[in-house]
Amino acid sequence: MLQFFAHAADADLILHHGKVVTVDERFSIHEAIAVEAGRIVQVGRDNEVLKRRGPRTEVLDLQGRVVLPGLMDSHAHPADACMTELDHPIPPMESIQDVLEYIQARGRALKEGEWIEVHQVFITRLREQRYPTRAELDRAAPKHPVLFATGPDAALNSLALKLSGIDRDFKVTDGGSGFAEKDPKTGEPTGILRNCTRYVKVKSSKRQPTRAEKVERLRELFADYNAVGLTSVCDRNAGSDEIETYKQLRASGSLTVRVSLSQHIDSIGALDTILSRIRQVSQDPLFKERDDWLRIVGIKTFLDGGMLTGSAYMRQPWGVSEIYGISDPDYRGVLFIPKDRLVPMVRAAVESGLQFTAHSVGDGAVHALLETYAEVDRELPVRKTRPCISHSNFMSREAVEQAERLGVMVDIQPAWLYLDTRTLAKQFGYERLRYFQPLHSLFEAGAVAGGGSDHMQKIGSLRSVNPYNPFLGMATAITRQAKQYEGRLHPEEALTREQAIRFYTINNARILGCDDKLGSLEPGKLADLIVLDRDLLTCPEDQIAATRVLRTYVGGKLVYPPGKIDKP
């Protein structure tokens, strides 16, 4: 049981008799920490720190428990994720049959002709490891258009194809990339779209939330983030509506998570307009005026598709695949932005002082973005803006080394390794995954890699898509073990426990440009810290993922559990 003592004067809060893991340069460990006015004022031995105790100081005896800096998630989509079950509960879907039963249930709940949507149920995680076919979707909902959407890719039934005008003659005409898969025998669309979901004329049947509902759901999600030790998060694709929700939560004083924002920039349309939008972001007060609770760090766009859907842009062909519905042996995925557009976009961001990042999953996309950064760097140093690659799943030794040379940082999501290795190994084979999430190589090279979740849907750290529990992420980065997969995926790329802690603390602070105030427990920094039920540095490896947070403080204020209690 953790005990309280009402004491002391100088400090507002003292935690002592513990193991305070500072995550400073030397990864030094102390017994106690003191907080005053929301900032850390001292770390050190119990007898030294307790000298700051006064009549109004809250003093907590940790009884040997571990304290870490508040954990940070460098890639999530909280404002969207928290709204996915407002209209109705969405069951877990682990098989094609689960998907079809959900579609049938929605068909019974909706009027004939209304759209049925299934979002972010990834084929890599389905038992059958494939898309539902056009015929299966037709049988499940013959009188409803059906959209099974996974990021930029999708599978449609016949009615959805018809209503969207997608037939054997369909071609992309908006200057962007993408195509509709065709049956090689008949020439008819199979129903699978590659980066063409924007052409689907879907009319949502879901109830539209009020702003107040958006704010309240986001507050609920952030409370759950706090419960798993998250004190900072980056929304990696924030649009104007999401930003307004964050602003309202900030204005009400209800934020319990510090929020960084990468504002979404579309890459389709007139280039001059795109460049103007990038520059406009740099004039936003959320970028120009430093707010430790809510701030814009840069912009985000999409360079390729997904490994979960079959459109990540690879240096070598994917190969004919029943899993992903690929019939072209030379297919390498989809590159969304040609170099003659990408270079000026990156240059405009760097000139404006904005961090540029792009969704880049395949090694072809990762290399394309690194080459773009290198070209811009020859005339305008990119390092100072902390350029980033989001996801960066498939890399190479050359990519790792070039990222370090240029100062390019990567936000990586171990949950993808945990959930998707089974299918990726089946598709690509073990050797081609040698530089899949090469975390050890990145750390060894001196590049900055930070951990995230890519949380997309639902509230609940393990039921969410993708799971945002950072201890599952740490365990995966340390063990390289995956769900329903025998052995370890290239264990030579595993992180040490110290590195895994840095991965979710100081490295993310560096990526988000707030390492001067966050990411480690050092005097002068903001007092974001957590108390754990076990020692991550020494507990059995198979217990890391089950770590529980006993207390979460943000700016020295207890945000989890609510109220002051003396029990774990």
C-alpha positions in Angstrom: 0.0 0.0 0.0 1.3 3.4 -0.9 1.1 5.8 2.1 0.5 9.6 2.3 1.9 12.0 4.9 0.7 15.6 5.2 4.0 17.4 5.7 6.3 20.0 4.3 6.7 23.5 2.9 8.9 24.3 0.0 7.8 21.5 -2.3 4.2 20.9 -3.3 4.9 17.1 -3.8 7.6 14.7 -2.8 7.9 11.1 -3.8 10.5 9.2 -1.8 11.8 5.8 -0.9 11.5 4.7 -4.5 13.4 4.0 -7.7 13.2 7.2 -9.7 14.4 6.4 -13.3 15.3 9.9 -14.6 16.0 8.9 -18.3 18.7 11.7 -18.4 21.8 11.3 -20.5 23.3 8.8 -18.0 20.0 7.1 -17.3 20.7 7.9 -13.6 18.4 6.4 -10.9 17.6 8.2 -7.6 15.5 7.6 -4.5 13.3 10.7 -4.4 11.9 13.5 -6.5 10.4 16.9 -5.5 7.9 19.0 -7.4 7.0 22.7 -7.0 4.6 24.8 -9.1 4.3 22.0 -11.7 8.0 21.5 -12.2 10.7 19.2 -11.0 12.9 21.0 -8.5 15.1 18.2 -7.2 15.9 14.5 -7.7 18.3 12.7 -5.3 18.7 10.8 -2.1 15.7 10.6 0.3 17.4 12.6 3.1 18.3 15.4 0.7 15.0 15.7 -1.1 12.9 15.4 2.1 14.5 18.6 3.4 12.0 20.4 1.1 9.1 19.0 3.1 6.9 21.6 4.7 3.4 21.8 6.3 1.5 21.8 3.0 3.7 19.3 1.1 2.1 16.1 -0.1 4.6 13.4 0.7 4.3 9.9 -0.8 6.3 6.9 0.4 6.8 4.8 -2.8 7.9 1.8 -0.8 10.5 0.9 -3.4 8.2 1.4 -6.4 9.5 2.7 -9.8 8.9 6.2 -11.1 9.3 7.0 -14.8 8.8 10.1 -16.9 5.2 10.3 -18.2 5.0 8.1 -21.3 4.6 9.7 -24.8 2.9 8.4 -27.9 4.3 10.0 -31.0 1.6 8.8 -33.4 -2.1 8.5 -32.7 -5.4 9.8 -33.9 -7.3 10.4 -30.6 -10.0 12.9 -31.8 -11.2 10.4 -34.5 -10.6 7.3 -32.4 -12.8 8.3 -29.5 -15.8 8.8 -31.8 -16.0 5.4 -33.5 -18.5 3.9 -31.2 -20.7 6.9 -30.6 -23.3 5.7 -33.0 -23.3 2.0 -32.0 -20.9 -0.5 -30.4 -18.5 -2.2 -32.8 -17.7 -5.8 -32.0 -14.2 -7.3 -32.4 -13.9 -8.9 -35.9 -11.3 -11.7 -36.1 -12.7 -13.6 -39.2 -14.5 -13.0 -42.5 -17.6 -14.5 -40.8 -17.4 -11.9 -38.1 -17.2 -9.2 -40.7 -20.2 -10.6 -42.7 -22.3 -11.0 -39.5 -21.6 -7.4 -38.5 -22.6 -6.3 -42.0 -25.8 -8.3 -41.8 -26.6 -6.8 -38.4 -26.1 -3.3 -39.8 -28.4 -4.2 -42.7 -31.2 -5.1 -40.3 -30.7 -1.8 -38.4 -30.6 0.5 -41.4 -33.1 1.3 -44.1 -32.8 -0.3 -47.5 -30.2 1.5 -49.6 -28.3 3.1 -46.7 -24.6 2.6 -46.7 -22.9 0.1 -44.4 -19.4 0.9 -43.5 -16.7 -1.2 -41.9 -13.5 0.7 -41.1 -10.0 -0.4 -40.1 -10.6 -4.1 -39.8 -7.3 -5.2 -41.3 -7.0 -8.4 -43.4 -3.6 -9.2 -41.8 -5.4 -9.8 -38.5 -8.4 -11.8 -39.9 -8.2 -15.6 -39.5 -8.5 -16.1 -43.3 -5.8 -13.4 -44.1 -7.7 -11.9 -47.0 -10.3 -9.3 -48.1 -14.0 -10.3 -48.1 -14.9 -10.9 -51.7 -17.3 -8.8 -53.7 -19.6 -11.8 -53.8 -19.5 -12.3 -50.0 -20.3 -8.6 -49.4 -23.2 -8.9 -52.0 -24.7 -11.9 -50.1 -24.3 -10.2 -46.7 -26.1 -7.1 -47.8 -27.8 -7.4 -51.2 -29.9 -4.2 -50.7 -27.2 -2.0 -49.2 -24.0 -0.5 -50.6 -21.1 -1.8 -48.5 -17.7 -0.2 -47.9 -15.0 -2.3 -46.2 -12.4 0.5 -45.8 -8.9 0.0 -44.5 -7.0 3.3 -44.8 -6.7 4.4 -48.5 -7.7 0.9 -49.7 -11.1 -0.7 -49.7 -13.3 -3.6 -50.8 -16.8 -2.8 -52.1 -19.9 -4.8 -53.0 -21.6 -4.5 -56.4 -24.1 -1.9 -55.3 -21.4 0.3 -53.8 -19.3 0.0 -57.0 -22.4 0.9 -59.1 -23.3 3.9 -57.1 -19.7 5.2 -57.2 -19.4 4.8 -60.9 -16.6 2.3 -60.6 -16.7 -0.2 -63.5 -14.3 -1.9 -65.9 -13.5 1.5 -67.6 -12.7 3.3 -64.3 -9.6 5.5 -64.2 -8.2 8.0 -61.7 -8.6 11.5 -63.1 -7.9 13.8 -60.2 -4.1 13.8 -60.6 -3.6 11.5 -57.7 -2.6 7.8 -57.7 -4.5 4.6 -57.3 -6.5 2.1 -59.3 -9.3 -0.5 -59.1 -8.2 -4.1 -59.1 -9.6 -6.0 -62.1 -10.3 -9.7 -62.6 -7.6 -10.8 -65.1 -10.1 -13.1 -66.8 -13.1 -10.8 -67.1 -11.7 -7.3 -66.8 -14.4 -6.5 -64.2 -13.6 -4.8 -60.9 -13.0 -7.3 -58.1 -14.2 -4.8 -55.6 -10.8 -4.0 -54.2 -9.6 -0.4 -54.6 -6.0 0.8 -54.2 -5.8 4.3 -52.8 -9.2 5.1 -54.4 -11.5 5.2 -51.4 -11.9 9.0 -52.2 -14.0 7.9 -55.2 -16.5 6.0 -53.2 -19.7 8.1 -53.0 -20.5 7.0 -49.5 -23.3 8.7 -47.5 -22.8 8.1 -43.9 -25.9 6.7 -42.0 -24.3 7.4 -38.6 -25.6 10.0 -36.2 -23.4 13.2 -36.4 -22.1 14.2 -32.9 -22.3 17.6 -31.4 -19.2 19.5 -30.5 -20.0 18.9 -26.8 -20.1 15.2 -27.5 -16.7 15.3 -29.3 -15.1 17.2 -26.4 -16.6 14.8 -23.8 -15.5 11.6 -25.6 -12.0 13.0 -26.1 -11.9 13.8 -22.4 -12.9 10.2 -21.6 -10.2 8.8 -23.9 -7.5 11.0 -22.4 -8.5 9.7 -18.9 -7.9 6.2 -20.3 -4.5 7.3 -21.8 -3.6 8.6 -18.3 -4.6 5.2 -16.8 -1.8 3.5 -18.9 0.8 6.2 -18.2 0.4 8.4 -21.2 0.9 12.1 -20.5 1.7 13.3 -24.0 0.4 12.3 -27.5 0.8 13.5 -31.0 -2.2 13.6 -33.3 -0.5 12.7 -36.6 -3.3 13.8 -39.0 -5.3 16.6 -37.4 -7.8 18.4 -39.5 -9.5 21.7 -38.7 -12.5 20.0 -37.0 -10.3 17.9 -34.7 -8.1 20.9 -33.9 -11.3 22.8 -32.8 -12.2 20.0 -30.4 -8.7 20.1 -28.9 -9.0 23.9 -28.5 -12.3 23.6 -26.6 -10.9 21.0 -24.3 -7.9 23.2 -23.7 -10.0 26.3 -23.1 -12.1 24.4 -20.5 -9.0 23.5 -18.6 -9.9 19.8 -19.0 -6.8 18.5 -20.8 -5.0 15.8 -18.9 -2.7 14.9 -21.8 -0.3 17.3 -23.6 -1.2 17.3 -27.3 1.1 17.9 -30.2 -0.5 18.2 -33.7 0.7 17.4 -37.2 -1.8 19.2 -39.3 -3.1 17.2 -42.3 -2.1 18.5 -45.8 -3.6 16.9 -48.9 -1.2 16.2 -51.7 -3.8 16.3 -54.6 -4.6 19.5 -56.3 -2.8 22.6 -57.5 0.8 22.6 -56.1 0.7 26.3 -55.4 -2.4 25.9 -53.3 -0.8 23.0 -51.4 2.4 25.1 -50.7 0.2 28.0 -49.6 -1.6 25.7 -47.1 1.7 24.5 -45.7 2.8 28.1 -45.1 -0.5 29.0 -43.5 0.0 26.4 -40.9 3.2 28.1 -39.8 1.2 31.3 -39.1 -1.2 29.5 -36.7 -0.9 30.8 -33.1 -0.8 27.1 -32.0 2.6 27.0 -33.8 3.9 30.5 -33.3 3.1 30.7 -29.6 4.5 27.9 -27.4 1.7 26.3 -25.3 2.9 23.3 -23.3 -0.6 21.8 -23.4 -1.6 22.2 -27.1 0.7 23.0 -30.0 1.2 22.4 -33.7 4.6 20.9 -34.5 4.2 20.5 -38.2 2.4 18.9 -41.1 1.5 15.4 -42.2 0.7 13.9 -45.5 0.6 10.4 -47.1 3.3 9.1 -49.3 2.2 5.5 -49.8 -0.5 3.0 -48.8 -0.3 0.3 -46.1 1.2 -3.1 -45.4 -2.0 -4.0 -43.7 -3.9 -3.5 -47.0 -1.5 -4.2 -49.8 -0.5 -0.8 -51.1 2.7 0.1 -49.3 5.3 1.2 -51.9 8.1 -1.3 -52.0 11.5 -1.4 -53.7 10.8 -4.9 -54.9 7.5 -6.3 -56.1 5.0 -7.6 -53.6 4.5 -10.8 -55.5 1.2 -12.3 -56.6 -0.9 -12.7 -53.5 -4.2 -14.3 -52.5 -3.9 -12.5 -49.1 -3.9 -9.0 -50.6 -5.7 -9.8 -53.9 -2.7 -8.9 -56.0 -2.6 -10.4 -59.5 0.2 -8.4 -61.1 3.7 -10.0 -60.4 5.4 -6.6 -61.0 3.1 -4.6 -58.6 5.2 -2.7 -56.0 2.4 -0.8 -54.2 1.3 2.8 -54.7 3.4 5.9 -54.3 1.0 8.8 -53.7 3.3 11.8 -54.4 5.7 12.1 -57.3 9.2 13.6 -56.5 8.5 16.8 -58.4 5.7 17.6 -56.0 7.2 16.1 -52.8 10.4 18.2 -53.0 8.7 21.6 -53.0 6.3 20.4 -50.3 9.2 19.4 -48.0 11.1 22.6 -48.9 8.0 24.8 -48.0 7.7 23.1 -44.6 11.4 23.5 -43.8 11.4 27.1 -44.9 8.4 27.7 -42.6 10.1 25.9 -39.6 7.6 23.1 -39.6 8.3 19.5 -39.0 7.4 17.5 -42.2 6.3 14.0 -41.9 4.6 11.6 -44.2 3.0 8.2 -43.8 5.7 6.0 -45.3 5.3 2.3 -44.8 7.1 0.5 -47.6 10.9 0.7 -48.1 10.3 2.3 -51.5 8.4 5.2 -49.8 11.0 5.4 -47.0 13.8 5.7 -49.5 11.9 8.3 -51.6 11.3 10.5 -48.6 14.9 10.2 -47.4 16.1 11.1 -50.9 13.8 14.1 -50.8 15.1 15.3 -47.5 18.7 14.9 -48.8 17.9 17.0 -51.9 16.4 19.8 -49.8 19.2 19.5 -47.3 21.7 20.5 -49.9 20.3 24.0 -50.1 18.4 24.3 -46.8 19.4 22.3 -43.6 16.5 20.1 -42.6 17.9 18.9 -39.3 16.7 21.9 -37.3 13.0 21.2 -38.1 13.3 17.6 -36.8 12.1 16.0 -40.1 10.2 12.8 -39.6 9.1 9.6 -41.2 5.9 8.2 -39.9 5.7 4.4 -39.6 8.9 3.6 -41.5 8.3 -0.1 -41.1 10.3 -1.4 -44.0 13.8 0.0 -44.0 17.3 -1.0 -45.0 20.8 -0.5 -43.6 21.3 2.4 -46.0 18.0 4.0 -44.9 19.0 3.7 -41.2 22.4 5.4 -41.9 20.9 8.1 -44.1 18.3 9.0 -41.4 21.1 9.5 -38.9 23.2 11.6 -41.2 20.3 13.9 -42.0 18.8 14.1 -38.6 15.6 12.4 -39.8 13.6 11.0 -37.0 11.1 8.1 -37.2 7.9 7.3 -35.3 7.3 3.6 -35.2 4.5 1.5 -33.9 5.5 -1.9 -32.3 1.8 -3.0 -32.2 2.0 -3.6 -35.9 4.9 -6.0 -35.4 2.8 -7.7 -32.6 -0.4 -8.0 -34.6 0.8 -8.4 -38.2 4.0 -10.4 -38.3 2.1 -13.6 -38.8 0.7 -12.4 -42.2 3.8 -10.4 -43.2 6.0 -13.4 -42.8 3.6 -15.5 -44.9 3.6 -12.8 -47.6 7.2 -11.8 -47.7 9.2 -14.5 -45.9 11.5 -14.1 -43.0 14.6 -12.7 -44.8 12.7 -9.9 -46.5 11.6 -8.7 -43.0 15.3 -8.3 -41.9 14.9 -4.5 -41.6 11.3 -4.5 -40.5 11.1 -2.0 -37.6 14.9 -2.1 -37.2 14.9 -0.5 -33.8 18.3 -1.8 -32.5 19.9 -0.7 -35.8 18.4 2.8 -35.4 19.6 3.2 -31.8 23.0 1.8 -32.6 23.4 4.3 -35.5 22.4 7.2 -33.3 19.2 7.9 -35.1 16.2 9.1 -33.1 13.3 6.6 -33.1 10.2 7.0 -30.9 7.3 4.7 -30.1 3.7 5.2 -30.9 0.5 3.3 -31.4 -1.3 4.6 -34.5 -4.5 4.4 -32.3 -7.3 4.7 -34.8 -10.5 3.4 -33.2 -12.2 2.7 -29.8 -11.5 3.6 -26.2 -9.6 0.8 -24.3 -5.9 0.3 -24.4 -6.0 -3.3 -25.6 -9.4 -3.4 -27.4 -8.5 -0.4 -29.5 -7.4 -0.4 -33.1 -4.5 -0.2 -32.8 -3.8 -1.0 -29.1 -2.3 2.1 -27.4 -1.0 0.3 -24.3 2.6 1.4 -24.2 3.7 -1.5 -22.1 2.6 -3.9 -24.9 4.6 -1.7 -27.2 7.7 -1.9 -24.9 7.3 -5.7 -24.5 7.1 -6.1 -28.3 10.2 -3.9 -28.9 12.1 -5.9 -26.3 11.0 -9.4 -27.3 10.2 -9.1 -31.0 7.4 -11.7 -30.3 4.1 -11.5 -32.1 0.6 -12.8 -31.8 0.1 -16.2 -33.4 3.7 -16.3 -34.5 6.3 -18.8 -33.4 9.7 -17.5 -32.3 11.0 -14.0 -32.5 11.1 -11.7 -35.6 14.8 -10.9 -36.1 15.7 -10.7 -32.4 18.9 -8.9 -33.4 16.7 -5.8 -33.8 15.4 -6.0 -30.2 15.7 -3.1 -27.8 17.2 -3.3 -24.3 14.9 -2.3 -21.5 16.6 1.0 -21.1 16.3 1.7 -24.8 12.6 0.7 -24.7 12.0 3.3 -21.9 13.8 6.0 -23.9 11.7 5.0 -26.9 8.5 6.1 -25.2 10.0 9.1 -23.3 12.9 11.2 -24.2 13.1 10.1 -27.8 9.5 11.0 -28.4 10.1 14.3 -26.7 12.9 14.9 -29.2 10.7 14.0 -32.1 8.0 16.4 -31.0 10.4 19.2 -30.1 9.7 19.4 -26.4 12.7 17.6 -24.9 13.7 20.9 -23.2 10.6 20.5 -21.0 9.6 16.8 -21.2 10.8 13.3 -21.6 13.1 13.0 -18.5 12.9 13.7 -14.8 15.4 16.5 -14.4 15.2 19.8 -12.4 13.4 22.5 -14.4 11.4 20.2 -16.5 7.6 19.8 -16.3 6.6 17.3 -13.6 5.0 14.6 -15.8 5.6 11.3 -14.1 4.2 7.9 -13.4 4.4 5.3 -10.6 4.4 1.6 -11.7 3.5 -1.6 -10.0 6.7 -3.4 -11.1 10.3 -2.6 -12.1 10.5 -2.6 -15.9 14.3 -2.9 -15.6 14.3 -6.2 -13.7 10.9 -7.9 -13.8 10.5 -11.2 -15.9 10.3 -10.4 -19.6 6.9 -12.1 -19.9 5.5 -9.7 -17.3 6.4 -6.4 -19.0 3.2 -6.1 -21.1 1.1 -6.6 -17.9 2.6 -3.6 -16.2 0.0 -1.4 -14.4 0.2 2.3 -13.6 -0.6 3.2 -10.0 -0.4 6.9 -10.4 0.0 9.4 -13.2 0.9 13.1 -12.6 0.8 15.8 -15.3 2.5 19.1 -14.3 2.6 17.7 -10.7 -1.1 17.2 -10.6 -2.6 13.7 -10.0 -4.7 12.8 -13.0 -4.9 9.1 -12.4 -6.5 7.7 -10.4 -9.0 10.5 -9.9 -8.8 11.9 -6.4 -6.3 11.1 -3.7 -6.2 7.5 -2.6 -3.6 5.4 -0.8 -4.0 2.2 -2.6 -2.5 0.9 -5.9 
